Structure formats: structure tokens, C-alpha cells
Amino acid sequence: MKIAYLCDISPEHTQPYSGGNARIYRALQDHVGEVDILPQSWGAAEPVRRAIYALPDGINLRLRWRLHLLLSQIISRSVTQALAATKYDVVFGAYSFQSMARLKTPYPMLKAFTADASFTVYKQSEIGASFGSSWLSRRLLDPLTFRAERAIYQNLDLALWPSDWLKGEADALYNLSESQSVVVPWGANIDTPKAEATPLALSKDAQVNLLVVGRDWLAKGGPVAFETMNILREAGVDARLTVVGTQPPDVHINPYVKVHRALNKAVPRERALFEAAFRSAHFLVQPSFESWGFAFCEAAAYSLPSLCLSVGGVPVQDGITGHDLPQGSSATEFAKIIQGYLKNPASYAALRLSSRAEFEASLNWDAWGRRVHDLFEERLASGMLSEMPSRT
């Protein structure tokens, strides 16, 4: 099977899209077929793209995809030319839906796409609402974007969503069919670690380690995790908090908080610190607002139960990989969950085992790749492929 990979950033770069783009690319290579990365060039509009990339990151991010949509009739021609140069079975888009705008395939091929959110689903959800938006965006830009999204997604043979939440929202919003829209969970942004030999013990007479992972302390729910630790300590529990990836403000620092501002997993010493943080933690306490969350998959890989909010497509199954609490839950509710397990260590051990089992069953990229391979083979065998109409 020969696959043309389409994204606005090459998956050979491991940092963008929180590493997900690179993981998707490798999973396709490992399990699905031969993968060629299509050029990111905008063709005749390439000078515009280069000018955008010269801007500060914040402006670049907001302008890049919007101008891509605006100039899609020009940009799509270079993609069609690249597809025409080789015979492909699949054109596969990841993350950047705008890369498929006005794309006309030169011959019949399977059209597939994956992302952990769509612009409009995100914007209309409690996740997007928590960040707000301008009047211009809401009244003018958002409706135009929605129309472009709807045309792009309706023209897909397969929309591969990582969560039931995203599938449900996308199906209703874009009027997708059951044959088009499929849930295939994503994996962790780490190589698979060894399973722990025996579950890490939890005891009210020993240290209880909490963990927060992410680049934005506030967005990841860091203040709630900090307060959860304080509530446990006030109850006589020797709770500690380790933070990976960000620097909490001074008000959320005390002698019981350990901070690793940034850990590069490509550096052996820093990777060892990352692994030690996950191996020694009893709970990932991350009441964040996000559409997916690689950290929750990584926690499951290390048998680490996650405590989160029931928001978006966060990959935490209640009672299996942790607990998802209702929106608005306070640190008191998070502390109560932990205190419950302190009274029942056997249940905690079982939760660690089920967390790892769920990772091995579905929250890994090998499982994703195998499932995608089967879906592609099934659709290609049916022969029900058509050229993609050039409309948005």
C-alpha cells in the first residue's frame, strides 16, 4: 500500500503537534505501508508562506491556516501535481485540515484524515469557550471556516477520530456518515516502557506522589493539583507534587513541590528523570481542558492512574485508567478520590493493572496502526473510491 502523507508541517520534525504528527507517520510506516511526505510548499503562493513563518509564533499560528484556506485554490494545485507524479492508494491528512482544502485527486484514491479536534468542534466546546474569542472571529471568520471544514470532511472516505466525544460532535456538526467517521484511539508520545513488575504500593503511612505534566501550569489544572496536595497534607498524608514541563508561580511552590521545567526525552539523563517521575507517581492529577491529552496515555503506559475532568475527548476511562470528575470539581473532590484509595490499597493496585492493560490494548500507536491498516485494506478492497471534488 502506498500512502501520500499531507500536513502543513513535516512529520520528520518531532516537536510540532506535541509529537503526534511524527507518531502517526511512524505508525503508518510500521503497520500500513510505504509513506511519502508530500511537499509543504504553497506553490505559486510560497512567498506568502515564507513570510508567515518569519512572523512571531503567535501571529504565525493564527495566520497560517487561515491564509492557507484563503489561498487553497492556488496551493492545492501543487499537491495535485505531487499526487500525479506517483501512483498512490491513499492520501492521508493529519492535523491540518486546511491542507485538504480544494484538493482534487488526479485519480481515484482513498482519502483519510485524523486530528484530535476540529476547529469548530473545539471552538464550540467547553474547551474552546474557556479561552474566548474576538467578535470578528465569531461573526465573520468562524462561519467561513465552518463551511470549509464541512466540505472537506464530507469529502473524506475515512475520518479517523481518537475519541468518541470528537466523533459524536463531528458527525452531528458536519453530517458525517457512520461509514466515514470511525474512532481509532491515539497512543502515547513515548516509546513503550516496560510494565512494572508489581504495582507501586499506596499507603497512608508512606509518601504519596502526585504528578502534573504539561507546558502551561494553569491550562493543565496545576493550581487544583497543588491544592489537592495541600488538602491531603492537612489530613496527615505525606503528599508531594512533581511538576514536569512548566514552572508554577511562586504562590504554588513550597518545600513539597519538585519542578522539572523542561525535560528533553532525547537526552538520556533527562529521559531518566521523566521516567522516574512517572514510575514513582501514584496519581496524575490533571484537571485540564483539552480535546485529547497525550499525558494521559503516557500515564497509562506507566500504570499510573489519572485524575481529570470529564471534558472533551480526554482518554481516561472511569475506574479503568483513573477517574474523570464532573466539570467544576474542586481539589476537595480530587483529594477524596485519593483518600478512598488510601483506605483500600488493593483497589489501587487493581487500578494500576487496568491502566496498563488499557494502554496495551488501545492507547498505543501499534494498535492504532494495525486498526488503520485493516480499515484501509477493507475500503480499498471495496473499490468504492472516487476523485475528490475541488470545492470548499
Secondary structure, 3 states (H helix, E strand, C coil): CEEEEECCCCCCCCCHHHHHHHHHHHHHHHHCCEEEECCCCCHHHHHHHHHHHCCCHHHHHHHHHHHHHHCHHHHHHHHHHHHHCCCCCEEEEECCHHHHCCCCCCCCCEEEEECCCCHHHHHHCHHHHCCCCCHHHHHHHHHHHHHHHHHHHHCCCEEEECCHHHHHHHHHHHCCCCCCEEECCCCCCCCCCCCCCCCCCCCCCCCEEEEEECCCCCCCCHHHHHHHHHHHHHCCCCEEEEEECCCCCHHHCCCCEEEECCCCCCCHHHHHHHHHHHHHCCEEECCCCCCCCHHHHHHHHCCCCEEEECCCCCCCCECCCEEEECCCCCHHHHHHHHHHHHCCHHHHHHHHHHHHHHHHHCCCHHHHHHHHHHHHHHHHHHCCCCCCCCCC
